[in-house]
């Protein structure tokens, strides 16, 4: 069976984009493959080097992973920093990663543009840390979004380079896990193409949001003055609203408002009120599970320790074998 590895950064609450983009599919994958899902607290420091409460952020993601259906008995669910072998493999991969190829990485260029006062070495070597996360468990498949495809290609490069340099066939070259029609892209409420808390927290609906908060966010969603001609194409922000309707509302509701739009009779206030209630109905079971889990510190600690133990068993074996391949020996 193929080994699957994926992670989510520990920067606080997860949103509906995370759920539909990855976590919902993680739940399916754990039934079919040996899976390692980790909370990427090392990665979060690349853009948030002085977090206000790193532990709380990690706990929040762990709670929400569990609330969404990830099962620590079926998958290995762990915190990245609980597995120090990842840092050692990261160091060893950096020995054979070239500055030029790291500087050409699209995400590095973007981070330079958006965080000009925090261009640190970890941003440059982000792809090698991601590669270490993946190949530490000798993964075959990695669920990645479009924005991570280049990093996965670099992981393949680092794995094949190690094999070639040391004349071994040790690391698999992982490929993207294709969700096909199961991949649902959730847009932002701010009119953007992707729901993201890093751009604007008000554009994202978090799994822990109360019904009152969801109503406020949806009512503030970007719209326009309405169509001026029948059957005219929808601008991006309006298309986003209708995408929400497709996902969270009934077919009849979508058809009703779409017909009103095409007849230039749409009232966005009515649409948003209905949409907010439909999102609340969908999200409430997740929010209630989050509320039930977040104060169960004994269980959360047990899950984290069990995950760390299982992940370290896999990672330690890899590091022992990598050190032997490279030529490290005890005196």
C-alpha positions in Angstrom: 0.0 0.0 0.0 1.1 3.6 -0.7 2.3 5.7 2.2 0.7 9.1 2.3 2.1 12.2 4.1 0.6 15.6 4.5 0.5 18.5 7.0 -1.2 21.7 7.9 0.5 24.8 9.4 -0.2 25.5 13.0 -1.4 29.1 12.6 -4.7 28.8 14.5 -8.2 27.9 13.5 -9.0 25.9 10.4 -11.6 27.2 7.9 -14.0 25.7 5.4 -11.4 26.0 2.7 -9.1 23.7 4.7 -11.9 21.3 5.3 -13.0 20.9 1.7 -9.5 21.3 0.3 -7.7 18.7 2.4 -9.2 17.4 5.7 -12.3 15.9 4.3 -10.2 13.9 1.9 -7.7 13.0 4.7 -10.6 11.3 6.4 -11.2 9.2 3.3 -7.5 8.4 2.8 -7.0 7.1 6.3 -9.4 4.2 5.4 -7.3 3.2 2.4 -3.6 4.0 3.0 -1.0 4.2 5.8 -1.2 7.9 6.5 1.0 10.4 8.4 -0.8 13.7 9.1 1.2 16.3 11.0 0.7 19.8 12.4 3.5 21.9 10.9 4.6 24.1 13.8 8.2 24.4 12.4 6.8 25.7 9.1 4.6 28.3 10.8 7.7 30.0 12.2 9.0 30.9 8.7 6.4 33.7 8.6 5.4 34.0 12.3 8.8 33.7 14.0 7.5 35.1 17.3 4.0 33.5 17.8 1.9 34.8 20.6 0.9 31.3 21.7 2.4 28.5 19.6 1.1 25.8 21.9 -2.4 27.0 21.8 -2.3 27.2 18.0 -1.1 23.6 17.8 -3.8 22.4 20.2 -6.4 24.2 18.1 -5.4 22.4 14.9 -5.2 19.1 16.7 -8.7 19.5 18.2 -10.1 20.5 14.8 -8.4 17.6 13.0 -10.1 15.2 15.4 -13.4 17.0 15.2 -13.3 16.6 11.4 -12.9 12.8 11.7 -9.2 12.1 11.6 -8.8 8.9 13.7 -5.5 8.5 15.7 -6.1 4.7 15.6 -6.2 4.6 11.8 -3.7 7.3 10.9 -0.5 8.7 12.5 -1.5 12.1 13.7 1.4 14.1 15.2 3.1 17.5 15.8 6.0 18.2 13.6 8.3 19.4 16.4 7.7 16.2 18.4 9.8 14.4 15.7 13.4 15.8 15.9 14.5 13.4 13.2 12.7 15.7 10.7 15.2 18.5 11.7 18.2 16.2 11.1 17.0 15.1 7.7 16.3 18.8 6.9 19.9 19.6 7.7 21.2 16.7 5.6 19.1 17.6 2.6 20.2 21.2 2.8 23.8 20.0 2.2 22.8 19.0 -1.3 20.2 21.7 -2.1 21.5 24.5 -4.3 20.9 28.2 -3.6 19.9 28.9 -7.2 17.1 26.3 -7.3 15.8 27.5 -3.9 15.8 31.2 -5.0 13.8 30.3 -8.1 11.0 28.8 -6.0 7.8 30.8 -6.7 6.7 30.8 -3.1 10.0 32.3 -2.0 9.7 35.1 -4.5 6.1 35.7 -3.3 7.2 35.7 0.4 10.0 38.3 -0.4 7.3 40.5 -2.0 4.8 40.1 0.9 7.2 39.9 3.8 10.1 42.1 2.8 11.2 42.6 6.5 11.3 38.9 7.3 13.3 37.3 4.5 14.9 34.6 6.7 16.9 31.6 5.8 14.0 29.3 6.6 11.9 30.9 3.9 14.6 30.1 1.4 15.0 26.5 2.6 11.2 25.9 3.1 11.2 23.3 0.2 13.9 21.2 1.9 12.0 21.1 5.2 8.8 20.1 3.3 10.9 17.4 1.6 12.1 16.2 4.9 8.6 16.0 6.2 7.6 13.8 3.3 10.5 11.5 2.7 11.2 10.9 6.4 8.4 8.3 6.1 9.4 7.3 2.6 6.0 8.5 1.3 4.7 7.6 -2.1 1.9 10.1 -2.3 1.3 13.6 -1.1 -2.0 15.6 -1.2 -1.0 19.0 -2.4 -2.8 22.1 -3.7 -1.8 24.0 -6.9 0.3 26.3 -4.8 2.4 23.4 -3.5 3.1 21.5 -6.7 6.5 23.1 -7.2 7.5 22.2 -3.7 6.5 18.6 -4.4 8.6 18.6 -7.6 11.5 19.8 -5.6 10.9 17.0 -3.1 11.2 14.6 -6.0 14.4 16.3 -7.0 16.0 16.0 -3.5 14.9 12.3 -3.2 16.4 11.4 -6.6 19.5 13.5 -6.0 20.2 11.6 -2.7 19.7 8.3 -4.5 22.0 9.3 -7.3 24.7 10.8 -5.1 25.0 7.8 -2.9 24.2 5.2 -5.6 21.2 3.8 -3.8 17.6 3.2 -4.5 16.4 4.4 -1.1 13.9 7.2 -1.3 10.7 6.9 -3.4 10.0 9.9 -5.6 6.5 10.9 -4.2 3.7 11.9 -6.5 0.7 14.1 -6.0 -2.4 12.4 -4.6 -5.1 13.2 -7.1 -8.5 13.8 -5.4 -10.2 14.2 -8.8 -13.8 15.3 -8.5 -13.6 15.1 -4.7 -11.5 18.3 -4.6 -13.8 21.3 -3.8 -12.3 24.8 -3.9 -13.9 27.2 -1.4 -13.6 30.9 -2.5 -13.2 33.8 -0.2 -16.0 36.1 1.0 -13.9 39.1 0.1 -14.2 38.3 -3.6 -10.9 36.4 -3.8 -10.5 33.1 -5.6 -9.4 31.2 -2.5 -10.6 31.3 1.1 -7.5 32.4 3.2 -7.1 33.7 6.7 -3.6 35.1 5.8 -5.1 37.6 3.4 -8.2 38.6 5.3 -9.7 36.8 8.3 -13.1 38.1 7.5 -13.0 36.3 4.1 -12.7 32.9 5.9 -15.4 31.0 7.8 -13.7 29.0 10.5 -14.9 25.7 11.8 -15.2 27.1 15.3 -17.2 30.2 14.3 -20.5 30.6 16.1 -23.7 31.1 14.1 -23.7 34.8 15.0 -20.1 35.2 13.6 -21.0 33.3 10.4 -24.1 35.5 9.8 -22.0 38.7 10.2 -19.3 37.4 7.8 -21.7 36.3 5.2 -23.7 39.5 5.3 -20.4 41.4 4.7 -19.4 39.3 1.7 -18.4 41.3 -1.3 -21.2 41.8 -3.9 -22.1 44.6 -6.5 -25.0 46.7 -7.4 -26.6 43.8 -9.3 -27.0 42.8 -12.9 -28.1 45.4 -15.4 -29.0 43.0 -18.2 -30.7 39.6 -18.2 -28.4 36.6 -18.3 -25.2 38.6 -18.1 -22.0 36.8 -16.8 -21.4 37.0 -13.1 -18.3 38.9 -11.9 -15.9 36.9 -9.7 -17.2 38.1 -6.4 -20.8 37.2 -7.4 -19.7 33.9 -8.9 -18.1 33.1 -5.5 -21.4 33.7 -3.7 -23.1 31.3 -6.1 -20.4 28.8 -5.6 -21.2 28.9 -1.9 -24.8 28.2 -2.7 -23.9 25.2 -4.8 -21.9 23.7 -2.0 -24.0 24.5 1.1 -27.6 25.1 -0.1 -30.1 22.9 -1.9 -30.4 22.7 -5.6 -33.8 24.4 -5.4 -32.2 27.3 -3.5 -29.4 27.7 -6.0 -31.9 27.6 -8.9 -34.2 30.1 -7.2 -31.5 32.7 -6.7 -29.8 32.0 -10.0 -33.1 32.6 -11.8 -33.6 35.9 -9.9 -30.1 37.0 -11.0 -30.7 36.2 -14.6 -34.0 38.2 -14.5 -32.2 41.2 -12.8 -34.4 40.7 -9.7 -31.8 39.5 -7.3 -31.7 40.9 -3.8 -28.3 40.0 -2.3 -29.5 40.6 1.2 -32.0 37.8 0.9 -29.5 35.5 -0.8 -26.9 36.1 2.0 -29.4 35.5 4.8 -30.3 32.1 3.3 -26.7 31.2 2.6 -25.6 32.0 6.1 -28.3 29.7 7.6 -27.3 26.9 5.2 -23.6 27.3 6.1 -24.6 27.2 9.8 -26.5 24.0 9.4 -23.5 22.4 7.7 -20.9 23.7 10.2 -22.7 23.2 13.5 -21.9 19.5 13.9 -18.2 20.3 13.4 -18.3 23.3 15.8 -20.1 21.2 18.5 -17.4 18.5 18.3 -14.7 21.2 18.6 -16.4 22.5 21.7 -16.6 19.0 23.2 -12.9 18.2 22.5 -11.1 21.4 23.3 -11.1 21.0 27.1 -10.3 17.3 27.1 -6.6 17.8 27.8 -6.0 14.2 28.9 -7.3 12.8 25.6 -5.5 15.4 23.5 -2.2 14.7 25.3 -2.7 10.9 24.7 -3.4 11.5 21.0 -0.3 13.7 20.6 2.0 11.2 22.5 0.7 8.2 20.6 1.2 10.1 17.3 4.7 11.2 18.2 5.7 7.6 19.2 4.4 6.2 15.9 6.0 8.9 13.8 9.3 8.7 15.6 9.5 5.0 15.1 9.2 5.5 11.3 11.5 8.6 11.3 14.2 7.1 13.4 14.5 4.1 11.1 14.9 6.4 8.1 17.6 8.5 9.9 19.5 5.4 11.0 19.6 4.1 7.4 20.4 7.5 5.9 23.3 8.0 8.3 24.6 4.6 7.3 24.3 5.4 3.6 26.1 8.7 4.0 28.9 7.1 6.0 28.4 8.3 9.6 29.8 5.7 12.0 30.2 5.6 15.8 33.8 5.7 17.0 
